Amino acid sequence: MPGVYLAYYTVKNTTKPNNTLLDIFMKIHLLALGLIMCLSNCSDKNNQQALGTLERDRVVLKATAAEIILAEPIREGSFVKKSDLLVQLDDTQAQANLKKAEAKLANAKAIQIKLRRGARAEDIEATRAQLEGAQAQVIQAIANFNRVATLSKEKMIGQAEVDNARSLRDSAQADVRRANQNLLALTNGTRPEDLQAADAQVAEAEANIAIENHTLKQLSITATRDGFLDRLPKHIGERTAINDPLAILLVGSSPYARVYIPEPARTTLSIGQTLNVHVDGYEKSFAGKLRWISQDPAFTPYYGLNARDRALLMYLAEIDLPETAKDLPSGLPVQVDIHPNLRSEPL
């Protein structure tokens, strides 16, 4: 603090045994001048540094169903790889739904096969026998009608008996036509429309199985990326609600520095620029690359401030660290060197 020392030295060397009011005023003035110089130096120094912390991207894995947690096989803080099981939810109901969908698929496929194969030989022979029986009935009904008609002409029977014989003949002939059409239906095969309907039912059943399989898979909460298991907010035995956070991952091969850039240094920075990053507890610095900087200030907008207050604005920025920093824990304080008067070109 050179300004304070200068003021103190000046005041000390100008002190006399009998202080006057003017002497006191001069000492206060010199002391205030020193403090102003100190604050100016501190402000300039702060404008050349950006402060923040080490961070990693956070991946939050949430519950897809309201079920009880059965297992959490990996401890918090452990390194996990993609597809590692983190939380297992109760899948009893999902397993039952899957079996139900599989049964419906089996039924739809059986109907499809039945329609494609057509009628059984036994059914065709039975229908053919019915046709032959109906034809025999027709022959008998026609002969009976002819006899009755002859007797009616000879006035030996009444008209009612003639009408009854005619009705039996017509009914027998209708039975022959019905049996013949049934035989044609069996021998001509299944209609194309029925086959298409059966195919659609099979496709629907297969889609339902895919949905149930997906639902069942979602009850096993697995890591979606390599990283560190930061937290398991729920415990074994707890019942979750849909969208409850179940596991939080910190991902990325190396951490990045999330810092606040002072407003006077904002125009000196550009994406891709290399900056020195100092991490608390580490003597050497890391060469980081600026990957993002906010276009808007983090606090009060500049148009609401005067020229002096605008210098206090901060812009959030993120700086990638090299592979050599991969073992650094998240949350450590960092300082980034910024030189407002020296604008380096992006890499």
C-alpha positions in Angstrom: 0.0 0.0 0.0 2.5 2.7 -1.2 -0.1 5.5 -1.0 -0.7 4.9 2.8 3.0 4.7 3.5 3.7 7.9 1.6 1.0 9.8 3.4 2.2 8.4 6.8 5.8 9.4 6.0 4.8 12.9 5.0 2.6 13.4 8.0 5.2 12.1 10.4 8.0 14.3 9.0 5.8 17.4 9.0 4.6 17.0 12.6 5.7 19.8 15.0 5.5 20.0 18.8 2.7 22.6 18.6 0.2 21.5 16.0 -2.0 24.1 14.6 -5.4 23.7 12.9 -3.7 24.1 9.6 -1.2 21.3 10.4 -4.0 19.0 11.3 -5.9 19.8 8.1 -2.7 19.1 6.0 -2.1 15.8 7.7 -5.7 14.7 7.1 -5.5 15.8 3.5 -2.3 13.9 2.9 -3.7 10.8 4.5 -6.8 10.9 2.4 -4.7 11.3 -0.7 -2.7 8.2 0.2 -5.9 6.2 0.7 -7.2 7.3 -2.7 -3.9 6.2 -4.3 -4.2 2.9 -2.5 -7.7 2.3 -3.6 -6.9 3.2 -7.1 -4.0 0.7 -7.2 -6.3 -2.0 -5.7 -9.0 -1.2 -8.3 -6.5 -1.5 -11.1 -5.2 -4.8 -9.7 -8.8 -6.1 -9.4 -9.5 -5.1 -13.0 -6.5 -7.3 -14.1 -7.9 -10.4 -12.3 -11.1 -12.5 -12.7 -12.2 -14.5 -9.8 -14.3 -17.7 -9.7 -14.2 -21.4 -9.0 -13.5 -24.7 -10.8 -16.6 -26.3 -12.2 -17.6 -29.4 -14.2 -20.8 -29.9 -16.1 -23.6 -31.3 -14.0 -25.8 -34.1 -15.3 -29.0 -34.7 -13.3 -30.6 -38.1 -13.7 -34.3 -38.0 -12.7 -36.9 -40.6 -11.7 -39.2 -41.8 -14.5 -41.8 -43.4 -12.2 -43.0 -43.3 -8.6 -41.3 -46.5 -7.3 -39.3 -47.6 -4.3 -35.5 -47.5 -4.5 -34.1 -51.0 -4.3 -30.3 -50.5 -4.7 -27.6 -47.9 -5.1 -24.6 -50.0 -6.0 -22.0 -47.2 -6.4 -20.8 -44.9 -3.7 -20.9 -41.1 -4.0 -17.6 -39.6 -5.2 -16.7 -42.7 -7.3 -15.7 -42.5 -10.9 -18.4 -44.1 -13.2 -18.5 -45.0 -16.8 -21.3 -44.7 -19.2 -24.1 -47.3 -18.7 -23.0 -48.1 -15.1 -26.0 -48.8 -12.8 -26.4 -46.0 -10.3 -30.0 -46.5 -8.9 -32.3 -49.4 -9.3 -36.1 -48.8 -8.8 -38.7 -51.5 -8.1 -39.7 -53.0 -11.5 -42.4 -55.5 -10.4 -45.2 -53.7 -12.1 -43.1 -53.1 -15.2 -42.2 -56.8 -15.5 -45.9 -57.7 -15.3 -46.8 -55.2 -17.9 -44.1 -56.6 -20.2 -45.4 -60.1 -19.8 -49.0 -59.0 -20.6 -47.7 -57.3 -23.8 -45.8 -60.4 -24.8 -49.0 -62.5 -24.3 -51.0 -60.1 -26.6 -48.2 -60.4 -29.2 -48.4 -64.2 -29.1 -52.2 -64.1 -29.6 -51.9 -61.7 -32.5 -49.2 -63.9 -34.2 -51.3 -67.0 -33.8 -54.3 -65.3 -35.5 -52.0 -64.1 -38.2 -50.6 -67.6 -38.9 -54.1 -69.1 -38.8 -55.3 -66.7 -41.5 -52.3 -67.2 -43.7 -52.6 -71.0 -43.6 -56.3 -71.0 -44.4 -58.9 -73.5 -43.5 -58.0 -77.0 -42.2 -58.6 -80.0 -44.5 -61.1 -81.4 -41.9 -63.2 -78.2 -42.0 -63.3 -78.3 -45.8 -64.4 -82.0 -45.9 -67.1 -81.3 -43.2 -68.4 -78.4 -45.3 -68.4 -80.6 -48.5 -70.3 -83.3 -46.6 -72.9 -80.7 -45.6 -73.2 -79.7 -49.2 -73.8 -83.3 -50.3 -76.4 -83.7 -47.6 -78.2 -80.5 -48.7 -78.2 -81.7 -52.3 -79.8 -85.0 -51.2 -82.4 -83.1 -49.3 -83.2 -81.1 -52.5 -83.7 -84.2 -54.5 -86.1 -85.5 -51.9 -87.9 -82.2 -51.6 -88.3 -81.9 -55.4 -89.7 -85.4 -55.7 -92.1 -84.8 -52.9 -93.3 -81.6 -54.4 -93.9 -83.3 -57.8 -96.1 -86.0 -56.1 -98.1 -83.4 -54.2 -98.5 -81.3 -57.3 -99.9 -84.3 -59.2 -102.3 -85.2 -56.4 -103.4 -81.6 -56.3 -104.3 -81.6 -60.0 -106.4 -84.7 -59.4 -108.2 -82.9 -56.6 -107.0 -85.5 -54.0 -105.3 -83.0 -51.6 -105.7 -79.4 -50.7 -103.7 -76.4 -51.7 -102.2 -76.1 -48.3 -100.2 -79.3 -48.8 -99.0 -78.1 -52.1 -97.7 -74.9 -50.6 -96.0 -76.8 -47.8 -94.2 -79.1 -50.2 -93.1 -76.1 -52.3 -91.7 -74.4 -49.2 -89.7 -77.5 -48.2 -88.3 -77.7 -51.7 -87.2 -74.0 -51.8 -85.7 -74.3 -48.3 -83.6 -77.3 -49.4 -82.4 -75.5 -52.4 -81.3 -72.6 -50.2 -79.4 -74.9 -48.0 -77.5 -76.2 -51.0 -76.5 -72.7 -52.0 -75.4 -71.9 -48.4 -73.3 -75.0 -48.1 -71.8 -74.3 -51.5 -70.7 -70.8 -50.6 -69.2 -72.0 -47.3 -67.2 -74.5 -49.2 -66.0 -71.8 -51.6 -65.0 -69.5 -48.6 -62.9 -72.3 -47.2 -61.2 -73.3 -50.4 -60.6 -69.8 -51.8 -58.4 -68.7 -48.8 -58.4 -65.7 -46.5 -59.3 -62.3 -47.8 -56.4 -59.8 -48.2 -58.1 -57.3 -45.9 -58.2 -59.9 -43.1 -54.5 -60.6 -43.6 -53.7 -56.9 -43.4 -55.7 -56.5 -40.2 -53.8 -59.4 -38.7 -50.5 -57.9 -39.7 -51.5 -54.6 -38.1 -52.4 -56.3 -34.8 -49.0 -58.0 -34.7 -47.3 -54.7 -35.4 -49.3 -53.0 -32.6 -48.4 -55.8 -30.2 -44.7 -55.5 -31.0 -44.8 -51.7 -30.5 -46.4 -52.2 -27.1 -43.6 -54.6 -26.1 -41.0 -52.0 -27.2 -42.7 -49.4 -25.0 -42.8 -51.8 -22.0 -39.2 -52.7 -22.5 -38.2 -49.0 -22.6 -40.3 -48.4 -19.4 -38.6 -51.3 -17.7 -35.2 -50.1 -18.8 -35.9 -46.6 -17.4 -36.3 -48.0 -13.9 -32.6 -48.8 -14.0 -30.9 -45.4 -13.7 -27.6 -45.6 -15.4 -24.8 -43.2 -16.1 -25.3 -41.4 -19.4 -21.6 -40.1 -19.6 -18.3 -40.9 -17.9 -17.7 -38.8 -14.8 -17.9 -38.6 -11.1 -20.9 -39.5 -9.1 -21.4 -36.3 -7.1 -24.6 -37.0 -5.2 -27.4 -39.6 -4.6 -30.2 -37.4 -3.1 -32.4 -40.4 -2.3 -31.8 -43.4 -0.1 -32.6 -47.1 -0.4 -36.2 -47.7 0.7 -37.5 -44.3 -0.3 -40.4 -43.9 -2.7 -39.6 -41.4 -5.5 -41.9 -39.1 -7.4 -41.7 -38.6 -11.1 -38.8 -36.2 -12.0 -37.2 -36.4 -8.6 -33.4 -36.1 -8.9 -31.9 -39.6 -8.2 -28.2 -39.1 -9.2 -26.0 -36.1 -10.1 -22.9 -36.6 -12.2 -20.0 -34.3 -12.7 -18.8 -34.9 -16.2 -16.0 -33.8 -18.5 -12.3 -35.0 -18.8 -11.1 -31.7 -17.2 -12.8 -29.0 -15.2 -13.2 -25.5 -16.4 -13.0 -22.1 -14.6 -16.2 -20.2 -14.2 -15.1 -16.6 -13.4 -16.5 -13.1 -13.4 -14.8 -10.6 -15.8 -14.6 -7.0 -14.7 -16.2 -4.5 -17.0 -13.0 -2.6 -17.9 -11.4 -5.8 -19.2 -14.5 -7.1 -21.1 -13.4 -5.6 -24.5 -9.9 -7.0 -24.2 -11.1 -10.6 -24.4 -12.2 -12.8 -27.3 -13.3 -16.4 -27.6 -10.3 -18.7 -28.0 -7.9 -16.4 -26.1 -5.4 -18.1 -23.8 -5.3 -16.9 -20.2 -3.3 -17.9 -17.1 -5.4 -19.6 -14.5 -4.2 -19.8 -10.9 -5.8 -22.4 -8.6 -5.6 -22.1 -4.9 -3.2 -24.7 -3.5 -1.2 -25.1 -6.7 2.0 -23.2 -7.3 2.0 -23.4 -11.1 -0.6 -21.8 -13.3 -2.6 -23.5 -16.1 -3.0 -22.1 -19.6 -6.7 -22.0 -20.1 -8.7 -21.2 -23.3 -11.7 -18.8 -23.1 -14.6 -20.8 -24.5 -17.5 -18.5 -23.6 -18.3 -15.1 -22.2 -21.7 -13.7 -21.5 -23.0 -10.8 -23.6 -24.9 -9.4 -20.6 -23.6 -8.3 -17.2 -24.4 -10.5 -14.3 -25.7 -7.7 -12.1 -27.4 -4.3 -12.7 -27.5 -3.4 -16.4 -25.0 -0.8 -17.5 -27.6 1.7 -18.6 -28.8 2.0 -15.0 -25.4 3.0 -13.8 -23.1 6.0 -14.1 -19.6 5.9 -15.6 -18.0 5.2 -12.2 -20.5 2.4 -11.2 -20.3 0.7 -14.6 -16.7 -0.3 -13.8 -18.1 -2.6 -11.1 -20.1 -4.7 -13.6 -19.1 -8.4 -14.0 -19.5 -10.7 -17.0 -19.7 -14.4 -16.5 -17.1 -16.4 -18.5 -15.9 -20.0 -18.8 -12.3 -21.0 -19.5 -11.3 -24.6 -20.4 -8.3 -26.0 -18.6 -5.8 -28.5 -20.2 -5.7 -32.2 -19.7 -3.1 -31.8 -17.0 -5.8 -30.3 -14.7 -8.1 -33.3 -15.0 -7.4 -34.4 -11.3 -8.4 -31.0 -9.8 -11.5 -31.2 -7.7 -14.5 -29.0 -8.5 -15.2 -26.0 -6.3 -11.6 -24.7 -5.8 -11.2 -20.9 -6.0 -9.4 -19.7 -9.1 -7.9 -16.4 -10.3 -7.4 -15.6 -14.0 -4.9 -13.0 -15.1 -6.3 -10.3 -17.4 -4.2 -7.6 -19.0 -6.6 -4.9 -20.3 -3.9 -3.2 -22.3 -2.6 -6.3 -24.0 -5.1 -8.0 -26.3 -3.9 -11.4 -27.4 -5.1 -13.0 -30.6 -7.3 -16.1 -30.4 -5.7 -19.5 -31.0 
